[in-house]
């Protein structure tokens, strides 16, 4: 009870009789109760007063980047998430990432909720709660002019593309079991990282068809220019609803269902559907439109000069430089220890090098981003950004390679150089600083620059944990426009420009060292 309410009660006690006081008290409590009821309870998945939504923005109109700003995520899912944040009176933060990282991030408590045009399926509800918000249907899509199919069995022996991480591949695998029992050839399933890459395989004729949701296909027709058509709508009852996913909690599920129901009752949900022109009229949605030119030069030059591509290239370069510098700092003492006498430390370092050279870089990156927070909750906090995770992962991985370069370079220096330094009464530090390291540097520098160039290209793996580096920016723009060639060509120009610059730098450094060696040799002869 507030201080003002307490003062009001004291006045009432001095002016009214006990019966009147009781009536007044009941009225005050009723008003307070109604005010509290008007403020909805906050679900437990809202941490620090913020609704954190994870999404893979490559599925228009559900969730996608609407424009050149990679942080401007739009779509039906984002509109619903904003309305939910308003309903609970909390700010909202959107975290974009690869589709395969959505549920691991939700389990690691990096997300309050996953909203990414994901189907409500019983298999997913074993581990997470799913709340429906939009009707949909699974469709099989092929190039325009392909005859319609009567059943999924007609896909026997044909290649179908699906997005990796989705349930489509598992559903097609069930169809293959039925085909196998009937003695027919199975459906050939090909998986691709993003939905736009799936559609691209049909457009270029690499696969016969792809599986997707009708809502996405209707929205994409302006971009696809009538090049594809629906050839089958399988009667799958489990593919009828998009859902929001949260961690399992009965109370939180009830609160989210109540919020979605309120949005339906007050017309907000209908307004969102009208905004995005969700139409079940497939014939109208799949109407033919004029074919686009083979290559849009205006799109290509716009991408080259866009702030999004420049920022992506800067992040790519920054994470590569920082990771490689850190790896060099880690690898130098390790290389010295590996060139020393046998010890437990030397054995441990050999194990370190073997593990991080043997494990795929992508696996190490995903482990640090998705698995590490489950062991150490501190890595769930907002400070541990995709940039830091990439820096840490690539530094550790690269140090395992760099230590072998440094170890070989140090081992290549004649042992007599060290003995000569000792004979001149030089300290161990002076010997390494003035004798060993300068000679080892000349040996290690060419492979070190080669390793850095390789690392520069490896940074593209960070797109799977939502780091907005150059490849991630490219994929987002491709998913938005379906102008594959133009955006890939622009990204290629940026990568080649960075690589050629460091190749030029490598040649200059090698020439400088070669000139210095010849100069010293000439001086000694004279």
KEVO-903539 format. One line per 10 residues: number of its first residue (from 1); their letters; for each residue x, y, z of C-alpha. Coordinates in Angstrom, 1 decimal, m for minus. Example, Ala and Ser with C-alpha at 12.3 -4.5 7.8 and 13.67 -1.06 7.14 Angstrom:
<recs>
1 = as = 12.3:m4.5:7.8 | 13.7:m1.1:7.1
</recs>
This chain:
<recs>
1 = xxxxxxxxxx = 0.0:0.0:0.0 | 1.4:3.4:m1.0 | 2.0:6.3:1.4 | m0.8:8.4:m0.3 | m3.2:5.5:0.2 | m2.3:5.2:3.9 | m3.0:8.9:4.4 | m6.3:8.5:2.7 | m7.2:5.7:5.1 | m6.2:7.7:8.2
11 = xxxxxxxxxx = m8.5:10.5:7.1 | m11.3:8.1:6.6 | m10.8:6.6:10.1 | m11.2:10.1:11.6 | m14.3:11.2:9.6 | m16.3:8.0:9.1 | m17.9:5.3:11.2 | m16.5:1.8:11.2 | m19.1:0.5:8.7 | m18.4:3.4:6.3
21 = xxxxxxxxxx = m14.7:2.8:6.8 | m15.1:m0.8:5.7 | m17.0:0.2:2.6 | m14.3:2.8:1.7 | m11.5:0.2:2.3 | m13.2:m2.3:0.0 | m13.5:0.4:m2.7 | m9.8:1.3:m2.4 | m8.7:m2.3:m2.6 | m11.0:m2.9:m5.6
31 = xxxxxxxxxx = m9.5:0.1:m7.5 | m5.9:m1.1:m6.6 | m6.8:m4.6:m7.7 | m8.2:m3.5:m11.1 | m5.2:m1.3:m11.7 | m2.9:m4.3:m11.1 | m5.1:m6.5:m13.3 | m4.7:m4.1:m16.1 | m1.0:m4.6:m16.0 | m0.2:m8.1:m17.5
41 = xxxxxxxxxx = 2.1:m10.4:m15.7 | 5.6:m10.7:m17.2 | 6.6:m14.1:m18.4 | 9.7:m15.7:m16.9 | 11.5:m15.6:m20.2 | 11.8:m11.8:m20.2 | 15.2:m11.3:m18.5 | 16.3:m7.9:m17.3 | 13.1:m6.4:m18.5 | 13.9:m7.1:m22.1
51 = xxxxxxxxxx = 12.2:m9.3:m24.7 | 15.0:m10.9:m26.7 | 13.8:m12.4:m30.0 | 16.0:m14.7:m32.1 | 15.3:m15.0:m35.8 | 16.9:m16.1:m39.1 | 15.9:m13.2:m41.4 | 15.7:m15.1:m44.7 | 12.0:m16.1:m44.9 | 9.9:m13.2:m46.3
61 = xxxxxxxxxx = 7.3:m12.2:m45.3 | 7.7:m13.9:m41.9 | 11.1:m12.5:m41.1 | 13.6:m10.8:m43.4 | 15.8:m7.7:m43.8 | 13.7:m5.1:m45.5 | 16.3:m2.8:m47.2 | 20.0:m2.5:m47.1 | 20.3:m2.0:m43.3 | 21.2:m5.5:m42.0
71 = xxxxxxxxxx = 19.8:m4.6:m38.6 | 16.4:m3.5:m39.9 | 14.6:m6.9:m39.5 | 11.0:m6.8:m40.7 | 8.1:m9.1:m41.4 | 5.1:m10.7:m39.7 | 7.1:m12.3:m36.9 | 8.8:m9.0:m36.1 | 5.4:m7.1:m36.1 | 4.0:m9.7:m33.7
81 = xxxxxxxxxx = 7.1:m9.5:m31.5 | 6.8:m5.7:m31.3 | 3.1:m6.0:m30.3 | 4.1:m8.5:m27.6 | 6.7:m6.1:m26.3 | 4.2:m3.3:m26.2 | 1.7:m5.6:m24.5 | 4.1:m6.4:m21.7 | 5.5:m2.8:m21.7 | 9.2:m3.9:m22.2
91 = xxxxxxxxxx = 11.8:m3.1:m24.8 | 12.6:m5.6:m27.5 | 16.0:m6.7:m28.9 | 16.3:m8.8:m32.1 | 19.2:m11.2:m32.5 | 19.7:m12.6:m36.0 | 21.5:m15.9:m36.6 | 21.7:m19.0:m38.8 | 18.6:m21.2:m38.7 | 20.4:m24.1:m37.2
101 = xxxxxxxxxx = 21.5:m21.9:m34.2 | 18.0:m20.8:m33.2 | 17.0:m23.6:m30.9 | 20.5:m24.1:m29.4 | 20.5:m20.4:m28.6 | 17.0:m20.7:m27.1 | 18.1:m23.6:m24.9 | 21.2:m21.6:m23.9 | 18.9:m18.8:m22.7 | 20.3:m16.3:m25.2
111 = xxxxxxxxxx = 16.8:m15.8:m26.5 | 13.5:m15.1:m24.8 | 11.7:m16.4:m27.8 | 12.3:m17.8:m31.3 | 10.2:m16.1:m34.0 | 11.3:m17.2:m37.4 | 8.5:m18.6:m39.5 | 8.9:m22.0:m37.8 | 6.2:m24.7:m38.1 | 4.6:m26.1:m35.0
121 = xxxxxxxxxx = 5.6:m29.7:m34.8 | 5.3:m32.4:m32.1 | 9.0:m33.3:m32.4 | 10.0:m29.7:m31.4 | 7.4:m29.5:m28.7 | 9.2:m32.3:m26.8 | 11.8:m29.8:m25.8 | 10.1:m26.4:m26.3 | 6.7:m24.9:m25.9 | 5.1:m23.7:m29.2
131 = xxxxxxxxxx = 2.3:m21.2:m29.5 | 0.5:m20.9:m32.9 | m0.2:m17.6:m34.5 | m0.6:m18.0:m38.3 | m2.1:m20.7:m40.5 | 0.0:m22.1:m43.4 | 0.5:m25.1:m45.5 | 3.4:m27.1:m46.9 | 3.8:m26.8:m50.7 | 6.1:m28.5:m53.2
141 = xxxxxxxxxx = 7.3:m26.0:m55.8 | 9.0:m26.5:m59.2 | 9.8:m24.4:m62.2 | 6.9:m22.8:m64.1 | 5.3:m25.2:m66.6 | 6.0:m28.3:m64.6 | 2.9:m30.6:m64.5 | 1.1:m30.9:m61.2 | 1.6:m34.0:m59.1 | m1.1:m36.1:m57.6
151 = xxxxxxxxxx = 0.8:m37.3:m54.5 | 4.2:m37.3:m52.9 | 4.9:m40.7:m54.5 | 5.2:m38.9:m57.8 | 8.5:m37.4:m56.5 | 10.1:m40.9:m56.5 | 13.6:m40.7:m58.0 | 13.5:m36.9:m58.2 | 15.7:m34.4:m56.4 | 14.1:m32.1:m53.8
161 = xxxxxxxxxx = 15.9:m29.3:m52.1 | 15.1:m28.2:m48.5 | 16.6:m25.8:m46.0 | 19.0:m27.5:m43.5 | 17.8:m27.5:m39.9 | 14.1:m27.6:m40.9 | 11.8:m30.6:m40.5 | 11.3:m31.0:m44.3 | 14.1:m33.5:m44.7 | 12.8:m35.7:m41.9
171 = xxxxxxxxxx = 9.3:m35.6:m43.5 | 10.6:m36.6:m46.9 | 12.6:m39.4:m45.3 | 9.3:m40.8:m44.0 | 8.0:m40.7:m47.6 | 11.1:m42.6:m48.7 | 10.3:m45.4:m46.2 | 6.8:m45.7:m47.8 | 8.4:m45.7:m51.3 | 10.9:m48.4:m50.2
181 = xxxxxxxxxx = 8.1:m50.6:m49.1 | 6.5:m50.2:m52.4 | 9.7:m51.1:m54.2 | 10.1:m47.6:m55.7 | 13.1:m45.3:m55.9 | 13.5:m42.8:m53.0 | 13.3:m39.1:m53.2 | 16.8:m37.6:m53.4 | 17.0:m35.0:m50.6 | 19.5:m32.1:m50.9
191 = xxxxxxxxxx = 19.9:m29.6:m48.0 | 21.1:m26.0:m48.2 | 21.9:m23.5:m45.4 | 19.3:m20.8:m46.3 | 15.9:m20.7:m48.0 | 17.1:m18.5:m50.8 | 19.8:m21.0:m51.7 | 17.0:m23.7:m51.8 | 15.0:m21.7:m54.3 | 18.0:m20.9:m56.3
201 = xxxxxxxxxx = 18.6:m24.6:m57.0 | 15.2:m24.9:m58.7 | 15.8:m21.6:m60.7 | 19.0:m22.9:m62.1 | 17.6:m26.4:m62.8 | 19.9:m28.3:m60.4 | 16.9:m29.9:m58.6 | 13.4:m30.8:m59.6 | 11.5:m29.1:m56.8 | 11.8:m27.6:m53.3
211 = xxxxxxxxxx = 9.6:m27.8:m50.2 | 8.5:m24.6:m48.5 | 5.5:m22.8:m47.0 | 2.7:m21.3:m49.1 | 2.9:m17.9:m47.3 | 6.5:m17.4:m48.3 | 5.9:m18.4:m51.9 | 3.0:m16.0:m52.3 | 5.1:m13.1:m51.0 | 8.1:m13.9:m53.2
221 = xxxxxxxxxx = 6.3:m13.9:m56.5 | 7.3:m10.3:m57.3 | 10.9:m11.4:m56.9 | 10.6:m14.7:m58.7 | 8.8:m13.2:m61.8 | 6.6:m16.2:m62.3 | 9.4:m18.6:m62.7 | 8.1:m21.2:m60.3 | 4.7:m22.7:m59.5 | 3.1:m25.0:m56.9
231 = xxxxxxxxxx = 2.8:m28.5:m58.1 | 1.6:m30.2:m55.0 | 0.0:m29.4:m51.6 | 0.6:m32.5:m49.5 | m2.2:m33.3:m46.9 | 0.1:m32.9:m43.9 | m1.9:m31.9:m40.9 | 1.2:m31.1:m38.9 | 2.3:m28.4:m41.3 | m0.7:m26.1:m40.7
241 = xxxxxxxxxx = 0.6:m23.5:m38.2 | 3.5:m21.1:m37.7 | 4.4:m20.9:m34.0 | 6.5:m18.9:m31.5 | 8.9:m21.1:m29.5 | 9.9:m20.6:m25.9 | 11.6:m22.7:m23.2 | 9.2:m25.2:m21.5 | 7.3:m23.5:m18.8 | 3.5:m23.9:m18.2
251 = xxxxxxxxxx = 3.0:m20.5:m16.7 | 5.0:m18.7:m19.5 | 3.1:m20.6:m22.1 | m0.2:m19.6:m20.7 | 0.8:m15.9:m20.6 | 2.0:m16.0:m24.2 | m1.2:m17.7:m25.4 | m3.2:m15.0:m23.6 | m1.2:m12.3:m25.2 | m1.6:m13.8:m28.7
261 = xxxxxxxxxx = m5.4:m14.2:m28.1 | m5.6:m10.6:m27.0 | m3.9:m9.5:m30.2 | m6.5:m11.5:m32.2 | m9.4:m10.0:m30.2 | m8.4:m6.4:m30.6 | m7.7:m6.7:m34.3 | m3.9:m6.3:m34.2 | m3.3:m9.7:m35.8 | m5.7:m9.0:m38.6
271 = xxxxxxxxxx = m4.0:m5.7:m39.2 | m0.6:m7.4:m39.5 | m1.9:m9.9:m42.0 | m3.5:m7.2:m44.0 | m0.2:m5.2:m44.0 | 1.7:m8.1:m45.5 | m1.0:m9.0:m48.0 | m1.2:m12.7:m47.0 | m3.4:m14.1:m49.8 | m4.5:m17.7:m50.1
281 = xxxxxxxxxx = m5.2:m17.1:m53.8 | m2.3:m19.1:m55.3 | m3.5:m18.5:m58.9 | m3.3:m14.7:m58.4 | m0.1:m14.9:m56.4 | 1.6:m17.0:m59.1 | 0.7:m14.8:m62.0 | 3.4:m14.3:m64.6 | 5.4:m11.1:m64.5 | 7.9:m9.8:m67.0
291 = xxxxxxxxxx = 11.3:m11.5:m66.8 | 14.1:m9.5:m65.3 | 17.4:m8.8:m67.1 | 20.2:m11.4:m66.7 | 22.4:m9.0:m64.7 | 21.4:m5.8:m62.9 | 24.4:m3.5:m63.0 | 22.6:m0.9:m60.9 | 22.2:m3.5:m58.1 | 25.8:m4.6:m58.4
301 = xxxxxxxxxx = 27.2:m1.0:m58.1 | 24.8:m0.2:m55.4 | 26.0:m3.1:m53.4 | 29.7:m2.2:m54.0 | 29.1:1.3:m52.5 | 26.5:0.4:m49.9 | 27.3:1.1:m46.2 | 26.2:m2.4:m45.3 | 28.8:m4.1:m47.5 | 31.5:m1.7:m46.4
311 = xxxxxxxxxx = 30.7:m2.3:m42.7 | 30.6:m6.1:m43.4 | 34.0:m6.0:m45.0 | 35.4:m3.9:m42.1 | 34.1:m6.5:m39.6 | 35.6:m9.3:m41.7 | 39.0:m7.6:m41.8 | 38.9:m6.6:m38.1 | 38.1:m10.0:m36.8 | 40.8:m11.6:m39.0
321 = xxxxxxxxxx = 43.5:m9.1:m37.9 | 42.6:m9.4:m34.2 | 42.3:m13.2:m34.3 | 45.6:m13.7:m36.1 | 47.5:m11.2:m33.9 | 46.1:m13.0:m30.8 | 47.1:m16.4:m32.3 | 50.7:m15.2:m32.9 | 50.9:m13.9:m29.3 | 49.7:m17.3:m28.0
331 = xxxxxxxxxx = 51.8:m19.4:m30.4 | 55.2:m17.9:m29.7 | 55.7:m19.2:m26.1 | 54.1:m22.4:m27.1 | 56.6:m22.8:m30.0 | 59.5:m22.2:m27.6 | 58.1:m24.8:m25.2 | 57.6:m27.3:m28.0 | 61.3:m26.8:m29.1 | 62.5:m27.4:m25.6
341 = xxxxxxxxxx = 63.0:m30.5:m23.5 | 60.4:m33.2:m23.0 | 58.0:m32.4:m20.2 | 54.4:m32.6:m19.2 | 53.9:m29.1:m20.5 | 55.2:m30.2:m23.9 | 52.9:m33.2:m24.0 | 49.9:m31.0:m23.1 | 50.8:m28.5:m25.8 | 51.1:m31.3:m28.4
351 = xxxxxxxxxx = 47.6:m32.4:m27.4 | 46.3:m28.8:m27.7 | 47.7:m28.5:m31.2 | 46.3:m31.9:m32.3 | 42.8:m31.2:m31.0 | 42.4:m27.7:m32.4 | 44.0:m28.6:m35.8 | 41.9:m31.8:m36.0 | 38.4:m30.4:m35.1 | 36.6:m28.4:m37.9
361 = xxxxxxxxxx = 36.7:m24.7:m37.4 | 32.9:m24.4:m37.7 | 32.4:m27.0:m35.0 | 34.7:m25.1:m32.6 | 32.8:m21.9:m33.4 | 29.4:m23.4:m32.7 | 30.7:m25.1:m29.5 | 31.9:m21.8:m28.1 | 28.8:m19.9:m29.1 | 26.1:m22.5:m28.3
371 = xxxxxxxxxx = 27.6:m25.1:m25.9 | 29.9:m23.1:m23.7 | 27.0:m21.0:m22.1 | 25.4:m24.3:m20.9 | 28.6:m25.0:m18.8 | 29.4:m21.4:m17.9 | 26.3:m19.2:m17.6 | 28.5:m16.0:m17.7 | 28.8:m16.6:m21.5 | 25.0:m16.1:m21.8
381 = xxxxxxxxxx = 25.3:m12.5:m20.9 | 25.0:m9.6:m23.5 | 28.7:m8.8:m23.3 | 29.6:m12.1:m25.0 | 28.7:m10.9:m28.5 | 29.1:m12.9:m31.8 | 32.2:m10.8:m32.5 | 33.9:m11.8:m29.2 | 32.9:m15.4:m29.8 | 34.4:m15.4:m33.3
391 = xxxxxxxxxx = 37.5:m13.7:m32.0 | 38.0:m16.3:m29.3 | 37.2:m19.3:m31.5 | 39.4:m18.2:m34.4 | 42.3:m17.1:m32.1 | 42.4:m20.6:m30.5 | 42.0:m22.4:m33.8 | 44.6:m20.3:m35.6 | 47.1:m20.5:m32.8 | 47.2:m24.3:m33.3
401 = xxxxxxxxxx = 48.4:m23.7:m36.9 | 50.6:m20.7:m36.2 | 52.5:m22.6:m33.5 | 53.7:m25.1:m36.0 | 54.9:m22.3:m38.3 | 56.7:m20.6:m35.5 | 58.2:m23.9:m34.1 | 59.5:m24.8:m37.6 | 61.0:m21.3:m38.0 | 62.7:m21.4:m34.7
411 = xxxxxxxxxx = 64.0:m24.9:m35.3 | 65.4:m23.8:m38.7 | 67.8:m21.3:m37.0 | 71.3:m22.9:m36.7 | 72.0:m23.9:m33.1 | 75.4:m22.4:m33.5 | 73.8:m19.0:m33.4 | 72.6:m19.5:m29.9 | 76.1:m20.8:m28.8 | 77.7:m17.8:m30.4
421 = xxxxxxxxxx = 75.5:m15.5:m28.4 | 76.4:m17.3:m25.2 | 80.1:m16.9:m26.1 | 79.6:m13.2:m26.3 | 78.1:m13.2:m22.8 | 74.7:m12.2:m24.1 | 71.7:m13.1:m21.8 | 69.1:m15.6:m23.0 | 66.6:m12.8:m23.7 | 69.2:m10.9:m25.7
431 = xxxxxxxxxx = 70.1:m14.0:m27.7 | 66.5:m14.5:m28.7 | 65.7:m10.9:m29.3 | 68.8:m10.0:m31.4 | 69.8:m13.3:m32.9 | 67.2:m16.0:m33.0 | 63.9:m14.1:m33.5 | 65.1:m11.9:m36.5 | 66.3:m15.0:m38.4 | 63.1:m17.0:m37.5
441 = xxxxxxxxxx = 60.9:m14.1:m38.6 | 62.3:m14.2:m42.1 | 61.5:m17.9:m42.3 | 58.0:m17.6:m40.7 | 56.8:m14.5:m42.4 | 55.7:m15.9:m45.9 | 53.7:m18.9:m44.4 | 52.3:m16.5:m41.7 | 50.9:m14.2:m44.3 | 49.5:m17.2:m46.3
451 = xxxxxxxxxx = 47.8:m18.4:m43.1 | 46.3:m14.9:m42.5 | 44.8:m14.9:m46.0 | 43.3:m18.3:m45.3 | 41.9:m17.0:m42.0 | 40.5:m13.9:m43.8 | 38.3:m16.3:m45.8 | 37.5:m18.5:m42.8 | 35.8:m15.6:m41.1 | 32.8:m16.2:m43.4
461 = xxxxxxxxxx = 31.9:m19.1:m41.1 | 30.9:m16.6:m38.4 | 27.7:m15.9:m40.4 | 26.2:m18.9:m38.7 | 26.3:m17.2:m35.3 | 24.8:m13.9:m36.6 | 28.1:m12.0:m36.9 | 27.3:m9.4:m39.6 | 30.5:m9.9:m41.6 | 30.7:m9.7:m45.4
471 = xxxxxxxxxx = 29.1:m13.0:m46.3 | 26.3:m12.7:m43.8 | 25.4:m9.3:m45.3 | 25.5:m10.8:m48.8 | 23.2:m13.7:m47.8 | 20.7:m11.3:m46.2 | 20.5:m9.1:m49.3 | 20.2:m12.2:m51.6 | 17.3:m13.6:m49.4 | 15.6:m10.2:m49.7
481 = xxxxxxxxxx = 15.9:m9.7:m53.4 | 16.8:m13.1:m55.1 | 19.4:m11.2:m57.1 | 22.1:m13.8:m56.5 | 24.6:m13.0:m59.1 | 24.8:m9.2:m58.4 | 25.3:m9.5:m54.7 | 27.7:m12.5:m54.9 | 29.7:m10.6:m57.5 | 29.9:m7.6:m55.2
491 = xxxxxxxxxx = 31.1:m9.7:m52.2 | 33.7:m11.4:m54.5 | 35.1:m8.0:m55.4 | 35.5:m7.1:m51.7 | 37.2:m10.4:m50.8 | 39.5:m10.2:m53.8 | 40.5:m6.6:m53.0 | 41.4:m7.6:m49.4 | 43.3:m10.8:m50.5 | 45.2:m9.0:m53.3
501 = xxxxxxxxxx = 46.3:m6.3:m50.9 | 47.9:m8.7:m48.5 | 49.4:m10.7:m51.4 | 51.0:m7.4:m52.6 | 52.2:m6.7:m49.0 | 53.7:m10.2:m48.8 | 55.6:m9.7:m52.0 | 56.9:m6.4:m50.8 | 58.1:m7.8:m47.5 | 59.8:m10.8:m49.1
511 = xxxxxxxxxx = 61.5:m8.5:m51.6 | 62.6:m6.2:m48.7 | 64.2:m9.2:m46.9 | 65.8:m10.5:m50.0 | 67.3:m7.0:m50.6 | 68.6:m6.9:m47.1 | 70.2:m10.3:m47.4 | 72.0:m9.3:m50.6 | 73.1:m6.0:m49.1 | 74.7:m7.9:m46.1
521 = xxxxxx = 76.4:m10.4:m48.4 | 77.9:m7.6:m50.5 | 79.1:m5.8:m47.4 | 80.7:m8.9:m46.0 | 82.5:m9.6:m49.3 | 83.9:m6.1:m49.3
</recs>
